[in-house]
Amino acid sequence: MQALRRAGVALGLTEAQLARAVGLSTPDWEGLAAGQRLNPASQAGKRATQLIRCYLALGSLVGGSREAVRQWLGTRNRHLGGVPADVLMEPDGLDRMADYLDGLRLHG
């Protein structure tokens, strides 16, 4: 949960956006904030791991600059078909972003 929150802060996401991106309801998110553990094998756990991977990949692509990460997230991307921060909130957005970032890292 701490790694997920750190990634969310670095990405400039609110708690509500972070919960939505990984597919958690408000009560489930509040339970995690109160100390419940996120099962890594659950759908939300897998999505949380994927979001952290996206954050790390994006950070490496922009040289680790938090400002550059946030700028990228807030700027329309024609390959993703929208603003990445908005795309993250779509049901398949995290998958699309992970695939896109993996492609960039592998093929430049």
C-alpha positions as YAML, in Angstrom:
chain: A
units: angstrom
residues:
- id: 1
  name: MET
  ca: [0.00, 0.00, 0.00]
- id: 2
  name: GLN
  ca: [2.86, 2.38, 0.78]
- id: 3
  name: ALA
  ca: [4.44, 1.87, -2.64]
- id: 4
  name: LEU
  ca: [1.08, 2.44, -4.31]
- id: 5
  name: ARG
  ca: [0.53, 5.65, -2.36]
- id: 6
  name: ARG
  ca: [4.06, 6.90, -3.13]
- id: 7
  name: ALA
  ca: [3.49, 6.21, -6.83]
- id: 8
  name: GLY
  ca: [0.14, 8.01, -6.65]
- id: 9
  name: VAL
  ca: [1.68, 11.06, -5.01]
- id: 10
  name: ALA
  ca: [4.50, 11.15, -7.55]
- id: 11
  name: LEU
  ca: [1.96, 10.86, -10.37]
- id: 12
  name: GLY
  ca: [-0.09, 13.69, -8.88]
- id: 13
  name: LEU
  ca: [-3.16, 11.49, -8.36]
- id: 14
  name: THR
  ca: [-5.66, 12.10, -5.58]
- id: 15
  name: GLU
  ca: [-6.61, 9.24, -3.27]
- id: 16
  name: ALA
  ca: [-9.94, 8.94, -5.11]
- id: 17
  name: GLN
  ca: [-8.20, 8.79, -8.50]
- id: 18
  name: LEU
  ca: [-5.74, 6.21, -7.23]
- id: 19
  name: ALA
  ca: [-8.55, 4.03, -5.87]
- id: 20
  name: ARG
  ca: [-10.44, 4.30, -9.15]
- id: 21
  name: ALA
  ca: [-7.35, 3.51, -11.24]
- id: 22
  name: VAL
  ca: [-6.83, 0.22, -9.39]
- id: 23
  name: GLY
  ca: [-10.54, -0.60, -9.26]
- id: 24
  name: LEU
  ca: [-11.28, -0.12, -5.57]
- id: 25
  name: SER
  ca: [-14.45, 1.29, -4.10]
- id: 26
  name: THR
  ca: [-14.23, 4.11, -1.58]
- id: 27
  name: PRO
  ca: [-14.97, 1.78, 1.39]
- id: 28
  name: ASP
  ca: [-12.33, -0.70, 0.20]
- id: 29
  name: TRP
  ca: [-9.79, 2.11, -0.22]
- id: 30
  name: GLU
  ca: [-10.61, 3.45, 3.23]
- id: 31
  name: GLY
  ca: [-10.09, -0.04, 4.63]
- id: 32
  name: LEU
  ca: [-6.63, -0.13, 3.11]
- id: 33
  name: ALA
  ca: [-5.88, 3.31, 4.50]
- id: 34
  name: ALA
  ca: [-6.93, 1.98, 7.92]
- id: 35
  name: GLY
  ca: [-4.38, -0.82, 7.71]
- id: 36
  name: GLN
  ca: [-6.03, -3.66, 5.81]
- id: 37
  name: ARG
  ca: [-3.70, -5.37, 3.35]
- id: 38
  name: LEU
  ca: [-4.22, -5.47, -0.38]
- id: 39
  name: ASN
  ca: [-4.05, -9.05, -1.63]
- id: 40
  name: PRO
  ca: [-1.47, -9.00, -4.45]
- id: 41
  name: ALA
  ca: [-3.31, -11.87, -6.19]
- id: 42
  name: SER
  ca: [-6.60, -9.94, -6.28]
- id: 43
  name: GLN
  ca: [-7.64, -7.91, -9.32]
- id: 44
  name: ALA
  ca: [-6.99, -4.67, -7.41]
- id: 45
  name: GLY
  ca: [-3.64, -6.01, -6.22]
- id: 46
  name: LYS
  ca: [-2.58, -6.83, -9.76]
- id: 47
  name: ARG
  ca: [-3.73, -3.41, -10.98]
- id: 48
  name: ALA
  ca: [-1.84, -1.72, -8.13]
- id: 49
  name: THR
  ca: [1.32, -3.56, -9.17]
- id: 50
  name: GLN
  ca: [0.71, -2.52, -12.77]
- id: 51
  name: LEU
  ca: [0.25, 1.12, -11.77]
- id: 52
  name: ILE
  ca: [3.52, 1.05, -9.84]
- id: 53
  name: ARG
  ca: [5.23, -0.48, -12.89]
- id: 54
  name: CYS
  ca: [3.79, 2.30, -15.06]
- id: 55
  name: TYR
  ca: [5.10, 4.91, -12.66]
- id: 56
  name: LEU
  ca: [8.58, 3.35, -12.65]
- id: 57
  name: ALA
  ca: [8.63, 2.99, -16.44]
- id: 58
  name: LEU
  ca: [7.48, 6.55, -16.97]
- id: 59
  name: GLY
  ca: [10.01, 7.84, -14.47]
- id: 60
  name: SER
  ca: [12.82, 6.07, -16.28]
- id: 61
  name: LEU
  ca: [11.64, 7.42, -19.64]
- id: 62
  name: VAL
  ca: [11.64, 11.04, -18.45]
- id: 63
  name: GLY
  ca: [14.83, 10.87, -16.41]
- id: 64
  name: GLY
  ca: [13.18, 10.55, -13.00]
- id: 65
  name: SER
  ca: [11.79, 14.08, -12.94]
- id: 66
  name: ARG
  ca: [8.52, 14.29, -10.99]
- id: 67
  name: GLU
  ca: [7.63, 17.44, -12.91]
- id: 68
  name: ALA
  ca: [8.19, 15.69, -16.24]
- id: 69
  name: VAL
  ca: [6.08, 12.70, -15.11]
- id: 70
  name: ARG
  ca: [3.20, 14.97, -14.13]
- id: 71
  name: GLN
  ca: [3.52, 17.00, -17.33]
- id: 72
  name: TRP
  ca: [3.38, 13.81, -19.41]
- id: 73
  name: LEU
  ca: [0.31, 12.64, -17.51]
- id: 74
  name: GLY
  ca: [-1.43, 15.96, -18.12]
- id: 75
  name: THR
  ca: [-0.65, 16.31, -21.83]
- id: 76
  name: ARG
  ca: [-2.79, 14.78, -24.57]
- id: 77
  name: ASN
  ca: [-1.22, 11.69, -26.09]
- id: 78
  name: ARG
  ca: [-2.44, 10.69, -29.54]
- id: 79
  name: HIS
  ca: [-1.26, 7.09, -29.11]
- id: 80
  name: LEU
  ca: [-3.36, 6.68, -25.97]
- id: 81
  name: GLY
  ca: [-6.24, 8.66, -27.44]
- id: 82
  name: GLY
  ca: [-6.44, 11.21, -24.65]
- id: 83
  name: VAL
  ca: [-4.77, 12.72, -21.64]
- id: 84
  name: PRO
  ca: [-2.95, 9.92, -19.81]
- id: 85
  name: ALA
  ca: [-4.28, 10.96, -16.39]
- id: 86
  name: ASP
  ca: [-7.82, 10.61, -17.80]
- id: 87
  name: VAL
  ca: [-6.98, 7.39, -19.64]
- id: 88
  name: LEU
  ca: [-5.91, 5.87, -16.30]
- id: 89
  name: MET
  ca: [-9.47, 6.28, -15.04]
- id: 90
  name: GLU
  ca: [-10.95, 4.25, -17.92]
- id: 91
  name: PRO
  ca: [-11.64, 0.52, -17.37]
- id: 92
  name: ASP
  ca: [-8.87, -0.55, -19.77]
- id: 93
  name: GLY
  ca: [-6.76, 2.59, -19.38]
- id: 94
  name: LEU
  ca: [-4.12, 1.15, -17.08]
- id: 95
  name: ASP
  ca: [-3.60, -1.80, -19.44]
- id: 96
  name: ARG
  ca: [-3.30, 0.52, -22.43]
- id: 97
  name: MET
  ca: [-0.85, 2.78, -20.62]
- id: 98
  name: ALA
  ca: [1.29, -0.15, -19.46]
- id: 99
  name: ASP
  ca: [1.44, -1.56, -23.00]
- id: 100
  name: TYR
  ca: [2.32, 1.85, -24.42]
- id: 101
  name: LEU
  ca: [5.08, 2.52, -21.87]
- id: 102
  name: ASP
  ca: [6.50, -0.99, -22.30]
- id: 103
  name: GLY
  ca: [6.62, -0.38, -26.05]
- id: 104
  name: LEU
  ca: [8.44, 2.91, -25.59]
- id: 105
  name: ARG
  ca: [11.00, 1.35, -23.28]
- id: 106
  name: LEU
  ca: [11.61, -1.56, -25.63]
- id: 107
  name: HIS
  ca: [11.53, 0.25, -28.95]
- id: 108
  name: GLY
  ca: [12.18, 3.88, -28.09]
...
